[in-house]
Amino acid sequence: MTRALLALCLLIAATGAQAQTLRVQVDGAVRNAGIQTHHAGARLSAAVIAAMPTDEAYATGAVLTRRSAQQDQIRLKAGLLHDLGVLAASADPGVSAQADALADQVYALPVTGRVVTELSPRRLDISPAANLPLVDGDHVYFPRRPTQVRVVGAVVAPCAVPHAPLDDALAYLSQCPVQGADRDWLFVVQPDGRVQKVGIALWNRSEPQALAPGATIYVPLPARQLRGLSGDFNAEFAEFLATQRTDVFGDAP
């Protein structure tokens, strides 16, 4: 075998080996943070177990991000900013100021590429549907347990309320002054990425449900204010909030 042919064979073999391995990053409240290498076909549980989350890790708020999920979220963010720009052009000074404030908040939030799935090591073992195959470039982050619930949207200013185990969304909302808000609905974004639309009026009142630490309550804008927009602005705003990490807003000591 000539040297040139031998070099070509070695190159092909090396390329094939690289195609069979995946590089995954896991960080946050874990004992073994950093880049991991896994074989093709490995699943989330392999990366999570190898990272060894600490006792401080908040699995409920753990986040898996992927490059493949970013494009849809870029479009979602751009759509929200466009709609807020339309609202900012309103002749109503209050609506305009509110839209500008919300646009500033959306602009500051990153496009994460979050993929909603279970990341608790124990639950991954018993939930095959959640135990997704790893993809090269995956990033798993385990935050520490937060102590607050955030209230954003149609409020005088975003506020953080200390988490209380039995309080529902209305209890948290009562501690944050609203301004130009829908009187019938709230959106609750749980730290695992689930979004719930909650009725708060007498005619549609939902059963009280406790919020997890790190949840975000989005107070929606009233429907009459959104008539000139296409799509469901409030649902899309809550959906974008669900792509964020629990510590993106910070947390008081």
Buried (B, 14 or more C-beta within 10 A) or exposed (E): EEEEEEEEEEEEEEEEEEEEEBEBBBBBBBEEBEEBEBEEEBBBBBBBEBBEBEEEBBBBBBBBBBEEBBEEBEEBBEBBEEBBEBBBEBEEEEBBBBBEBBBEBBEEBEBBBBBBBBBBBEEBEEEEEBBBEBBBBBBBBBBBBBEBBBBBBBBEEBBBBEBEEEBBBBBBBEEBEBBBBBEBBBBBBBBBBEBBBBEBEEEEEBEEEEBBBBBBBBBBBBEEBBEEBEEEBBBBBBBBBBBBBBBBBEBEE
